[in-house]
Amino acid sequence: MTRVAPPDTPDAPDASSGAAVETFRALLTGPGQDLLASLRDYDPDREIAVATRLRRDHPAPLVSAALTQARLRQRAAAKFGPDAAWMYFTPHGVEQATRAPVADRRAQRFAALGVRRIADLCCGIGGDALALARAGISVLAVDRDPLTCAVAEANAERAGLSDLIDIRRADVGDTDISGHDAVFIDPARRGGRGRVFDPEAYSPPLSWAVEVAGRMSHAALKTGPGIPHEAVPGNAEAEWVSDGGEVKEAVLWFGTGSPGVRRATLLPGGHTLTGSGAPVGVTGPPGRYLYEPDGAVIRAHLVAEVAARVNGRLLDPSIAYIASDDLLPTPFATAYEITDALPFNLKRLRALLRERQVGTVTIKKRGFAMTPEELRRKLRLDGVNSCTVLLTRAAHTPMMLLGHPARA
């Protein structure tokens, strides 16, 4: 992802970045494409032997670039599925790119808002730009890094979307986005020491992105899923998105007509839940069923809304487990049927599992000090049956709940 450069940073690429772009462009020629085709079934365990063989007929820099793409395409398959086999990447681009289903969902929402021309600032390798263009939106995709821009351009061309995607190498702070009806900004959230959690330490900072969003009819700012609620501007809708049960990002939306709303969106089903995000709810004892909300629901502070849907109550006001006497299937939580709800006692738990011949246990916990790995070592499991053990608190008392996933 691009960085907003200080005023005295030169715009001209240095020699190393120029060489990297030249080598990458060589991959797009006939010999480069032949090399990539030969690495379609790339095996990292055989890389040294493969590299030695290929360097007999190809320049060493081109072979290294092709091997890098083969490695990155394998890593990117988790985000881009089959498309990863033909796309181009950079190491940072794979790490920070939006997962394809999440990008598609955002693009569809922009299209539903009537957006026709959008500026994609900090576009990276172009994953979001591809999704936006596939939704019929014209995209100005901006990044400052020369190699990243070359990769994004190649991806747009390979996807047959060059007529809708204009790749521009520039500093996002100097980019004129007038004439566009929306902006999407995906700041870099990694630094030299790893992930960056402070929104003002993003590059560019969240405050800069919010100011730009305020000038547009519609805007979406991608942030980390751990963004504090107090950092969300009052005129923004905040959406937390999970894919396959894993929370991927939070997005601040402007111009949707829903200021102050908190939203949880679950993919691949596209289920969405909204509310005020107020962390409140009725508390009470365990019941026949226990619901574990999706991570996006928890991040959005919508646990109370899910509890209301399942006639439930929180075991503890600060813990995202919902007890209920009713089985009311919901996409926003996983239900477990509880057979035992007892104060935590390791000897008692071990005896129960031994008595029921449990050899396989799924351990979940919230608000409980012991880790699942630590508990598993102490259980001395032996048997043919399985069980789910949920460790938590109820009325400030450590609890162990035994059960299994509920059947609809």
N, C-alpha and C positions, 0 to 999 in steps of 0.2 A: 504494500500500500504506500501511497505517496506521503511525503511529509511537506508541510508548509515551510519553505526555506526562509532563513533570516534574510533581510534585505541585501546583505553583502555577499550572499552565496552566489557563485557564478552559475550561469545557466548552461554553459557549454559542458558536455560530458567529458570525463577524463579519458585517457588512452585505454585504460582497462575496460571501462564500460563500452567504449566504441568497439573494442575487439570482441567483447562478448556479444554485442548486437550483430557484428559481421559474421561471427561463427554461427549464431542462431539462424541468421538468414540463409546461411549455407545449408542448413537442415531442410530448407524449403525447396531446394533445387532437386533435380533428379537423383544425383548420388546420395544426397542427404535423405530423401524419401526412401530410397532403396535400403539405406542403413537402418532407418526406423522400422521398415517392414521386416527386416531380418531379425529385429529384436522384439517382435510382437509377443513371442513366448519367452520373454526375458526371465532368466533364472539368476537371482543375485548370488547364489552359491557358486556359480560358474563364471562370474564376471571377469576374473583375471584371465582365464583361458580365452573367453570370448573377446576381450579387449585385445589380447595379444594377436589373435587371428585376424581381427578386423583391421588392425594397424598395419598389416602387411599390404593392404590395398587402399587404405584411406588415410588422410592426414590425422595425426594424433588428436588435435583439438576438435575435429569433427566427430571422431569416435567418442571422445569424452562427452561432447554435447549430446550425442545420440543416446549414450548410456544414461546420462542424467535424465533425459526425457523419459526413457523406459522406466527408470526408478520412480520418477514423479507420477507417471501415468498409473502405475500400480497403486501408489499411495492415494491418488485422486479418485480411484474407482469408488471409494466409500462415499464420496461427496457427489460425484457426477455420473455414477453408473456406467453404462456402455459408452457414453460420450467421452469418457476419459481416455479411451483407446485412440482417439484422433485429435484430442485437444493438446495444446501446448501449455507448459507451466514453468514457473520459477519456484524455487524452494519456499520463499516467503508467500508466493501466490497460492500454493497448495494449502499452506497453513492457515491463511487468513480468508480464503475464498468462501463465499456463502454456499452451503449445501444446495444442490439444484432444486429439490422440492420446495425449500424455503424461499429461494429466489423467485421461483415460479409463482408461489403464493403472493409474494409482495408485488410482482409485476401485474398479476391479475387484479390486485386491489387498486393499483395505480390506474389501470385501464378502466376499472369500474367507476373511478372518480372522474373520468373524462380526460385524463392526461394524454396528450398527443406528442409533446416535445419535452424531454427531460434531460437535465444535466446530471451525469453520474460522476461525482467528484471522488477522487481516490478509487478509481475503477479497478485497479489491480489487473489481473489477467483477463478480466472481462466477463466473469461468470454472471454477474447481475445484468450487465449490458446485454448479453445474449438472451436472458429471460425477458427483459423489457422489450427487446426488439421482436422476439417471438410473440409477444402480446400486441404487436402492431404499433409500438411506440418508437418514435425517432429519438435516438440517444446521442448526446455529446458525451463521450467518455474521456475523462481527463486523469492523467497520472504524470508525475514528474520524472519517473525513472525511465531511461531510454529502452532498456531491455524489456521492462514490463510492458511498455507501449507496443514494442515490436511483437511481443507474445499476444497481447490483446488484439492487435490488428490481424495477426495470423488466425486467431480463433474466430474472429468475425468473418474473415474471408472463407475459412474452411466450413463454417456453418451456413454460408450463403446469405449472410446478413449485412454485408458491407454497405449496401445501399441505405440501411437504416442506422448504422453505427459509424460515427465520426470519431476516430481516435485522435486525441490531441495531447502532445507532450507539453505540459505547462505546469506552473505552480498553481494550485487551486485558488490560492489567495489573489492571484492576478487574472483569473479567468472571468471573462464577461459572460454571464449567463442570462442576461436580459433577452427577451424573446422566447424563453422557455417557460412553460407553465408549471413546472415542478422541478425539484432537486432531490437527489438521493445522495447522502454522504455516508461513507463507510470509513471512519478514521482508523488509523493504525493503532492497535491496542497491544503492541509488543515493543519492548525496548531491548537494550543490550542485556538486561537481566531477566528477561522473560516477560510474562504477561503484565500489563498495566491495568490497575483497577480504579485509579482515581480518574474520573471523567475529564478533569482539567489537565491530566497528563497525557491524554490521547493526542495524536498528531493527525490533524489539527485538533485543538481543544474543543470540548463540547460547547463551551460558551460561544466560540466562533461559529460553530455549525448551527447553533440555535439562532444566532443573529442572521445568518444567511437564510435559514428557513423562514424567518419572519418576513423576508422580502418577497416570498413566493406564494402563489395561490395554494400549492400543495407541496408537502415535503415529508421525507422520512429520513431519520437519522438512526443508523445502526449502532448499538452499544453492546457491551458485554451483558450477559443475563444477570450479573450481580449488581447492576447499577442501583444505588440507594434510591428509595422512593422520594426522598427529600431532594434529590438532584433532578427530578423530572419537572420541567417547567409547568406551571399551572395551566397554560393554554395548549398543552400537548395531551394526546391520547398515548398511553404506554401499552405496548403489546409484547407479551412474552410468548415465544414460539418454541414448541418442542417437536421433534421429529423422531418417531419410533420410541417415544418415552424419554428422550434425552433433550434437555433444554439447550437450545442452540444460540439464541440471541434475544435481546430486547430491542424494540424499535420504537422511537418516538415519532408519532405521526402529527402533522400539522395540516389544518385545512380539511379535516374529515367531519367537522361538525360535532365532535365528541370530546371537547376539552375536559380534562380531569378524569376521564374514563380509564379504567384498568381492564385489559383484555388478555385472556389466555387462549392461544390457538394451538390446536393439536393436529399434527400431520402424521400420517398421510390422509386422514379422514376429513380434515378441514373443519373439525368441530371448534366452535368458538364460544367463549363465556365472557361476559362483561359484568362489571360492578364498580363500586366505589373504591375497592381496595382497602377498606377499613378492616384491620385485623381483629374482628370481634366475633363472638359466637357463644351459644349456650354450651355449658359444660355439664358432664354427667358421667355415670358409671359405664363400664363396658357393656356391650349388648351381644346379641347373637352374631352380629356381623361387624367387621371393622373395615373401613374404607381408607385406602392410601391414595391421596390425590396426586395427579400428575404434577411433575416438577414445575411446569409453566403455571399451573393453578397456584402452587405455593408461592412462587416468585411474584405473582401478580397480587398476592394477598386476597385470593378469592376462595379460600377454604370454607369460610362461613356460607358463601353462596352454594357450594357443593353440599355442605351439611344440610341446608334447607331442602335441597332436591331429594335427599335420601332419608328425610325425616330423622336426621342425625344430630349428634351433639359432640363436642370436642371432649376428649378425655382430660385434656389439660389446655388452658387458654393459650399456652405458648408452643404447643406441639401439634403438628399437622396430621393427626390421626383422628378419624371420625368414627364414633360408635353409633350403631343403629340396631333396632330390632327387626328392620325390614330389609329385604333384598330388592333393591330398585336399581337395576343396571344403569350405569351412566358412563359415557366415554371419558369423563373427567376424573375418574378414580377407579382403582382396582379393589374389588371386594374380596374379603376373606371370611369364611365361616369359622367362628371361634368355638372350640370345644372346651377350652379351659382358660380362665382368667384369674391368675393368682399373684399374690405378692412374690417378687422375685426371690427364689431360693435355689441355689445351684444343685444341692443334693436332691431336692424334690424334683427339679427338672430332669436331672439325670435318671432318677428312678422312674419317672413317668415315661421317658423315651425308651428306657430298657424294657419296661413292662409292656410297651406297645410295639416292641421289636422295630424301632425306628433306626434305620441305618443312614438315611439321607435327610438332611435338614436344610431348609432355606432360612437364613437368619436375617431379619430386618430390624432396624433400630432407629428410634428418634428420642432424643432427650435422655439417653442412657450412656453411662460412662464406658462400659465394657465394649470392646470392638467385637464384631462378628467372628473374626479370626481367633481372638483370644478365647471366646466362649466355645467355639468349635473344638479347640484343642482340649478343653476340659470336660467335654461331654462323653468321650469314649464311646462313640456310636457303634452299634452292631445290630444289624437286622435287615429285613427286606422291605420295610415300609418307609414312607416319607412323611414329612411334617413341615409346616411353616411355624417358626418361632418369632414372635414380634416382641421386642424389648422396648419399653417406654415408661412413662409416668402417668399415674392417674391420681388426682387429688394429692399431688406431691409425693406419692409413694411409688417406688420402683416396681414395675409390673412385668410379668411374662404372660403372653397370650399365645396359646397353641391353636393351630387350626390348619386350614388348607384353602387354596383359591376357591371361591364360591362358584357353583355352577348355576348358570342362568335358568 
